[in-house]
């Protein structure tokens, strides 16, 4: 199967209809390759796995929305998976169109904000609104946390997108305290023409077929593919180049009821059940429609007008406090720390911090419900902190010998790209014990 046959099979009728006749390939060329015609792994583990390919995408100029910056991208429409509780629903790319995405980050620190800010996306062509919907919060192996959805765009032209960003809706601490409390709107444009379609077709890259479905992950955007970066059962969930010391857990972040995701997603241009596509393997350096091929490699320093930071959490060893281990459940990694007299605790007391992430790329797992049951029994609050990032925590007084179970009440309620949809769903409790100091 060649690249054009592969993409044509992925509902790219628009590309076949608009490119010249020498370029067009009918979807029927790859019948029998799966629900959308794209090749699929023969078997998928209940864990993070290698998808079949990396999607190409067009990176657009950064858009401003109050304290937020949005990095917009477009790709061909493709399947993804919604999560409700511990169940997934595949969203097929049944119609020609584009997958429109934004990654939200803080204008001051450059940190990605991996929380469900909800909001709305409106798409215009020639000042006429052609689509309106609430994009889904998603995780992808190569893009990390972002918002996106498939949009039925077929006609060539220039499109304008307005994106409303709602307040963060979670506890904010550190330099984030009191911020992200108001709604804001950003606007960006993109062209859809032969050049863009050609770029998306030619930019797609394939994983060796003998690696499809094996445990592992694609590199984040801007990094070379080193997905065979070792076993994921050791380490701290570090990136592909480094210490995987927290890769000893289970990535069950398939969770959450998005049915009221800022309203009714059921009118999200119809039934989300036909949304399909893997966003997780959108890879690195695909230029925007103006030809900027800059890498989007997660550098949280200076940002040029097309840059997109990656939402990697700190490594396990970078967290403060007493090390209570890196635990696994559903192929997710849970970094657990206890700090005395910590700024995040009530009245300066002790603070129990739990940081769940994916293996390999350390993507944060948002919209979970976590609790601890044992010597201390309490719910953990989802918190966005400027230093330790997204985590779940509670004030607590712990001493050596105390023991409790870390309980996943609800898996992560975020949609998933291919490679993440079978992980983070069945998440057993994890025993934790406080060691002698």
C-alpha positions as CSV (number, residue, x, y, z in Angstrom):
1,X,0.0,0.0,0.0
2,X,1.4,3.4,-0.9
3,X,0.9,6.7,0.9
4,X,-1.9,8.0,-1.4
5,X,-3.9,4.8,-1.2
6,X,-3.6,4.8,2.6
7,X,-4.8,8.4,2.9
8,X,-7.5,8.0,0.3
9,X,-8.8,5.1,2.3
10,X,-9.0,7.4,5.3
11,X,-12.0,9.3,3.9
12,X,-9.9,11.8,2.0
13,X,-12.3,12.1,-0.8
14,X,-11.8,15.8,-0.8
15,X,-8.1,15.4,-1.6
16,X,-8.9,12.9,-4.4
17,X,-11.5,15.2,-5.9
18,X,-9.4,18.3,-5.8
19,X,-5.9,17.1,-6.7
20,X,-5.2,16.3,-10.3
21,X,-6.3,13.0,-11.8
22,X,-2.7,11.6,-11.5
23,X,-2.8,12.1,-7.8
24,X,-6.3,10.7,-7.0
25,X,-6.7,7.3,-5.5
26,X,-10.1,5.8,-4.7
27,X,-10.9,4.7,-1.2
28,X,-11.8,1.2,-2.6
29,X,-8.0,0.7,-3.2
30,X,-7.6,-0.6,0.3
31,X,-10.9,-2.3,1.1
32,X,-10.7,-4.7,4.1
33,X,-8.1,-2.7,6.0
34,X,-10.4,-1.7,8.8
35,X,-13.6,0.3,9.5
36,X,-12.2,3.4,7.8
37,X,-10.1,1.5,5.3
38,X,-6.8,2.4,7.0
39,X,-4.5,-0.5,8.1
40,X,-4.9,-1.5,11.7
41,X,-2.7,-3.5,14.1
42,X,-3.7,-7.2,14.2
43,X,-3.9,-7.0,18.0
44,X,-3.8,-4.1,20.4
45,X,-2.7,-4.5,24.1
46,X,-4.6,-3.0,27.0
47,X,-1.8,-0.5,27.1
48,X,-0.1,2.3,25.1
49,X,0.9,0.9,21.7
50,X,2.6,1.8,18.5
51,X,0.1,3.1,15.9
52,X,0.6,2.4,12.2
53,X,1.7,5.9,11.1
54,X,2.2,9.6,11.9
55,X,-0.3,12.0,10.6
56,X,1.0,15.1,8.8
57,X,-0.4,18.5,9.9
58,X,-0.2,22.1,9.0
59,X,0.9,24.4,11.9
60,X,-0.7,27.9,11.9
61,X,0.4,31.1,13.6
62,X,-0.2,31.3,17.3
63,X,-3.5,33.0,18.3
64,X,-4.0,35.2,21.4
65,X,-6.9,34.9,23.8
66,X,-6.4,36.9,27.0
67,X,-3.9,35.0,29.2
68,X,-4.0,32.1,26.8
69,X,-2.1,31.4,23.7
70,X,-3.5,28.8,21.2
71,X,-1.4,26.9,18.8
72,X,-3.7,25.9,15.9
73,X,-3.2,23.0,13.5
74,X,-5.1,21.3,10.8
75,X,-4.8,17.7,9.5
76,X,-6.9,15.4,7.4
77,X,-9.9,14.1,9.4
78,X,-9.3,10.8,11.1
79,X,-10.7,8.6,13.8
80,X,-10.4,9.2,17.6
81,X,-12.0,7.7,20.7
82,X,-14.3,9.4,23.2
83,X,-14.3,8.1,26.7
84,X,-17.3,7.8,29.0
85,X,-16.6,6.2,32.3
86,X,-14.4,3.3,31.4
87,X,-16.0,2.8,27.9
88,X,-14.7,4.1,24.6
89,X,-16.6,5.2,21.5
90,X,-14.8,5.4,18.2
91,X,-15.5,8.5,16.2
92,X,-15.0,7.8,12.5
93,X,-13.9,10.2,9.8
94,X,-16.8,9.1,7.6
95,X,-17.0,12.3,5.6
96,X,-14.3,14.3,3.8
97,X,-13.0,17.0,6.0
98,X,-10.2,18.3,8.2
99,X,-9.2,17.7,11.8
100,X,-9.0,21.2,13.4
101,X,-7.0,21.4,16.6
102,X,-5.7,23.9,19.2
103,X,-3.2,23.5,22.0
104,X,-3.7,26.0,24.8
105,X,-0.7,27.4,26.8
106,X,0.0,30.2,29.2
107,X,1.3,33.4,27.6
108,X,3.6,34.1,30.6
109,X,5.3,30.7,31.3
110,X,4.8,28.9,28.0
111,X,3.3,25.9,29.8
112,X,0.6,23.9,28.2
113,X,-2.7,24.1,30.2
114,X,-3.9,20.5,30.2
115,X,-7.4,21.1,31.6
116,X,-10.8,21.0,30.1
117,X,-11.6,24.7,29.5
118,X,-14.5,23.7,27.3
119,X,-15.5,26.5,25.0
120,X,-16.7,26.6,21.4
121,X,-15.3,26.6,17.9
122,X,-17.0,28.5,15.0
123,X,-15.7,28.1,11.4
124,X,-16.5,30.7,8.7
125,X,-15.9,30.8,5.0
126,X,-16.6,34.1,3.1
127,X,-18.1,35.5,6.4
128,X,-20.7,32.7,6.4
129,X,-20.6,30.3,9.4
130,X,-20.3,26.8,8.1
131,X,-19.8,24.9,11.4
132,X,-20.1,25.4,15.2
133,X,-19.1,22.9,17.9
134,X,-17.3,22.3,21.2
135,X,-13.9,20.7,20.5
136,X,-13.0,17.7,22.6
137,X,-10.1,17.7,25.0
138,X,-7.7,15.0,23.7
139,X,-4.3,13.3,24.2
140,X,-1.9,12.2,21.5
141,X,1.4,10.5,21.6
142,X,3.0,13.2,19.4
143,X,0.9,16.2,20.2
144,X,0.2,15.7,23.9
145,X,-2.8,17.5,25.3
146,X,-5.0,19.5,22.9
147,X,-8.5,20.2,21.8
148,X,-9.8,19.1,18.4
149,X,-12.6,17.6,16.2
150,X,-13.3,16.6,12.7
151,X,-14.9,19.3,10.6
152,X,-16.6,18.7,7.2
153,X,-14.6,21.1,5.1
154,X,-14.5,20.2,1.4
155,X,-14.3,23.4,-0.6
156,X,-11.0,25.1,-1.3
157,X,-10.7,28.6,0.2
158,X,-9.7,30.6,3.2
159,X,-11.4,29.7,6.5
160,X,-11.6,31.7,9.7
161,X,-12.0,30.0,13.1
162,X,-13.1,31.6,16.3
163,X,-12.3,29.7,19.5
164,X,-13.9,30.6,22.9
165,X,-11.8,29.5,25.9
166,X,-13.7,29.2,29.2
167,X,-12.2,29.5,32.7
168,X,-10.0,26.6,33.7
169,X,-12.4,25.2,36.2
170,X,-9.8,23.6,38.4
171,X,-7.8,24.7,41.4
172,X,-4.9,27.0,40.4
173,X,-1.8,27.5,42.5
174,X,1.7,29.0,42.5
175,X,2.0,31.7,39.8
176,X,-1.3,30.4,38.3
177,X,-3.2,31.3,41.4
178,X,-6.1,33.6,40.5
179,X,-5.4,33.3,36.8
180,X,-7.5,31.7,33.9
181,X,-10.7,32.8,35.6
182,X,-12.3,34.6,32.7
183,X,-13.4,33.6,29.2
184,X,-11.5,34.8,26.1
185,X,-11.8,34.4,22.4
186,X,-9.1,33.8,19.8
187,X,-9.3,34.0,16.0
188,X,-7.1,32.3,13.3
189,X,-7.3,31.6,9.6
190,X,-6.1,28.8,7.3
191,X,-6.1,28.1,3.6
192,X,-7.4,24.8,2.2
193,X,-6.1,24.2,-1.3
194,X,-4.1,21.9,-3.4
195,X,-0.8,22.9,-1.7
196,X,-2.2,22.1,1.7
197,X,-3.6,18.8,0.7
198,X,-0.4,17.8,-1.0
199,X,1.6,18.7,2.1
200,X,-0.7,16.6,4.3
201,X,-0.5,13.6,1.9
202,X,3.3,13.8,1.5
203,X,4.0,14.5,5.2
204,X,2.4,11.2,6.4
205,X,5.1,8.7,7.6
206,X,4.7,5.0,8.4
207,X,5.9,2.9,11.3
208,X,7.4,-0.4,10.3
209,X,4.5,-2.9,9.9
210,X,6.2,-5.4,12.3
211,X,5.9,-2.8,15.1
212,X,2.2,-2.0,14.7
213,X,0.5,-2.7,18.0
214,X,3.6,-3.4,20.0
215,X,3.9,-1.6,23.4
216,X,5.6,1.7,22.9
217,X,4.9,5.3,21.7
218,X,5.8,7.7,18.9
219,X,8.1,10.6,19.8
220,X,6.6,14.0,20.5
221,X,6.6,16.4,17.7
222,X,10.0,17.8,16.7
223,X,11.9,14.7,17.9
224,X,13.1,11.9,15.7
225,X,11.3,8.6,16.0
226,X,13.1,6.6,18.6
227,X,10.0,4.7,19.7
228,X,11.9,1.5,20.6
229,X,13.3,3.4,23.5
230,X,13.3,0.5,25.9
231,X,10.9,-1.3,28.1
232,X,8.1,0.8,29.6
233,X,8.0,-1.1,32.9
234,X,10.7,0.9,34.5
235,X,11.5,4.5,35.0
236,X,9.4,7.6,35.7
237,X,7.6,7.8,32.5
238,X,10.4,9.9,31.1
239,X,10.6,10.9,27.5
240,X,11.9,8.6,24.9
241,X,15.4,9.8,25.3
242,X,15.8,9.4,29.0
243,X,14.8,7.7,32.1
244,X,11.7,5.6,31.9
245,X,11.7,5.2,35.6
246,X,8.0,5.8,36.0
247,X,7.0,3.5,33.2
248,X,5.9,0.9,35.7
249,X,2.3,1.7,35.6
250,X,-1.0,1.4,33.9
251,X,-2.1,4.2,31.6
252,X,-5.8,4.0,32.2
253,X,-6.7,7.5,31.3
254,X,-9.7,6.4,29.1
255,X,-12.4,8.0,31.2
256,X,-14.9,10.6,31.6
257,X,-18.4,11.5,30.6
258,X,-18.1,14.2,27.9
259,X,-21.8,14.1,27.2
260,X,-22.3,17.5,28.6
261,X,-18.9,18.9,27.7
262,X,-20.0,22.5,28.0
263,X,-23.3,21.7,26.7
264,X,-24.6,19.0,24.5
265,X,-22.1,17.4,22.3
266,X,-24.9,15.5,20.7
267,X,-25.5,18.5,18.4
268,X,-21.8,18.7,17.8
269,X,-22.6,18.7,14.1
270,X,-24.4,15.5,14.7
271,X,-23.5,12.2,16.2
272,X,-20.0,11.9,17.5
273,X,-20.2,8.2,16.9
274,X,-19.1,8.8,13.3
275,X,-16.0,10.6,14.4
276,X,-12.9,8.5,14.0
277,X,-9.3,9.1,13.8
278,X,-6.0,8.9,15.5
279,X,-4.7,12.3,16.6
280,X,-1.9,10.9,18.7
281,X,0.5,10.4,15.9
282,X,0.5,13.8,14.5
283,X,4.1,14.2,14.1
284,X,6.6,16.9,14.2
285,X,7.8,19.3,11.8
286,X,5.0,19.8,9.3
287,X,5.0,23.4,8.2
288,X,2.2,25.8,8.3
289,X,0.5,26.9,5.1
290,X,3.0,29.7,4.7
291,X,5.9,27.2,4.6
292,X,7.4,27.5,8.0
293,X,8.8,24.1,8.9
294,X,9.9,24.9,12.4
295,X,9.9,22.1,14.9
296,X,7.3,22.1,17.6
297,X,9.3,20.4,20.2
298,X,7.9,21.5,23.5
299,X,10.5,24.1,24.3
300,X,8.8,26.3,27.0
301,X,11.2,29.2,26.4
302,X,10.9,31.6,23.5
303,X,8.0,30.9,21.2
304,X,8.0,32.0,17.6
305,X,4.8,32.8,15.8
306,X,4.2,29.1,14.9
307,X,5.6,27.3,18.0
308,X,3.7,24.8,20.1
309,X,5.0,23.6,23.5
310,X,4.6,20.0,24.4
311,X,2.7,19.0,27.5
312,X,5.3,16.8,29.2
313,X,5.2,16.7,33.0
314,X,8.4,16.8,35.1
315,X,10.3,13.6,35.7
316,X,9.6,11.8,38.9
317,X,12.9,12.8,40.5
318,X,12.0,16.5,40.0
319,X,9.0,16.4,42.4
320,X,9.4,17.7,45.9
321,X,8.9,15.7,49.1
322,X,9.2,12.2,50.4
323,X,9.2,9.6,47.6
324,X,6.2,7.3,48.0
325,X,6.9,5.5,44.7
326,X,5.9,5.5,41.1
327,X,2.9,3.2,40.8
328,X,1.1,1.7,37.8
329,X,-2.5,1.2,36.9
330,X,-4.0,0.8,33.4
331,X,-0.6,1.4,31.9
332,X,-0.5,4.9,33.5
333,X,2.2,6.0,35.9
334,X,1.4,7.7,39.2
335,X,4.2,9.7,40.8
336,X,3.3,9.9,44.5
337,X,5.0,12.3,46.9
338,X,4.5,13.6,50.5
339,X,5.8,17.0,51.5
340,X,5.7,18.5,55.0
341,X,5.1,22.2,55.5
342,X,4.4,22.6,51.8
343,X,3.0,25.8,50.2
344,X,0.2,23.7,48.5
345,X,-1.2,22.5,51.9
346,X,-3.8,24.1,54.1
347,X,-2.1,26.3,56.8
348,X,1.4,25.1,55.7
349,X,0.9,21.5,56.8
350,X,1.6,18.2,54.9
351,X,0.6,17.7,51.3
352,X,0.0,14.5,49.4
353,X,0.7,14.9,45.7
354,X,-0.2,12.4,42.9
355,X,0.9,13.1,39.3
356,X,-0.6,10.6,36.8
357,X,0.9,10.5,33.3
358,X,1.3,8.4,30.2
359,X,4.4,6.2,29.9
360,X,7.1,7.3,27.5
361,X,6.0,10.9,26.9
362,X,4.8,11.9,30.3
363,X,1.5,13.4,29.0
364,X,-0.7,14.5,31.9
365,X,-3.9,12.6,32.5
366,X,-6.6,15.1,33.2
367,X,-10.2,14.9,34.3
368,X,-9.8,12.0,36.6
369,X,-11.4,11.3,40.0
370,X,-8.8,10.0,42.5
371,X,-9.0,9.3,46.2
372,X,-7.0,7.6,49.0
373,X,-8.4,5.1,51.4
374,X,-6.6,3.9,54.5
375,X,-4.7,5.7,57.3
376,X,-5.8,8.8,55.5
377,X,-9.1,8.8,53.6
378,X,-9.9,11.8,51.3
379,X,-10.5,12.8,47.8
380,X,-7.7,14.3,45.8
381,X,-8.3,17.7,44.1
382,X,-7.3,18.3,40.5
383,X,-4.8,21.2,40.6
384,X,-2.9,23.2,38.0
385,X,0.3,24.5,39.5
386,X,3.0,26.6,37.8
387,X,5.9,24.5,39.2
388,X,4.7,20.8,39.4
389,X,2.0,21.1,36.7
390,X,-1.3,19.2,36.6
391,X,-1.7,16.9,39.6
392,X,-4.1,15.7,42.2
393,X,-3.5,16.5,45.8
394,X,-4.8,17.0,49.4
395,X,-3.6,18.3,52.7
396,X,-2.6,15.3,54.9
397,X,-0.6,14.4,57.9
398,X,1.4,11.2,57.3
399,X,4.0,9.3,59.3
400,X,6.3,6.3,58.7
401,X,4.3,3.1,58.4
402,X,1.0,4.7,57.3
403,X,-0.6,2.9,54.4
404,X,-3.4,3.6,52.0
405,X,-4.8,2.6,48.6
406,X,-4.6,5.1,45.8
407,X,-8.0,4.6,44.1
408,X,-9.0,5.6,40.6
409,X,-12.7,6.5,41.0
410,X,-13.0,7.6,37.4
411,X,-10.4,7.2,34.6
412,X,-9.2,10.3,32.6
413,X,-12.2,11.8,30.8
414,X,-10.3,12.9,27.7
415,X,-10.6,11.6,24.2
416,X,-7.7,9.7,22.7
417,X,-5.8,9.4,19.5
418,X,-4.7,5.9,18.2
419,X,-2.2,4.3,20.5
420,X,-3.9,5.6,23.7
421,X,-7.4,4.3,23.2
422,X,-6.9,0.9,24.8
423,X,-5.0,2.2,27.9
424,X,-6.1,4.1,31.0
425,X,-9.5,2.3,31.2
426,X,-9.4,-0.6,33.7
427,X,-7.4,1.0,36.6
428,X,-7.1,-1.1,39.8
429,X,-6.3,0.5,43.1
430,X,-2.6,0.9,44.0
431,X,-1.2,0.2,47.6
432,X,1.0,2.9,48.9
433,X,3.1,2.9,52.2
434,X,5.0,5.7,53.8
435,X,8.6,4.5,54.4
436,X,10.9,5.4,57.2
437,X,12.8,8.6,56.6
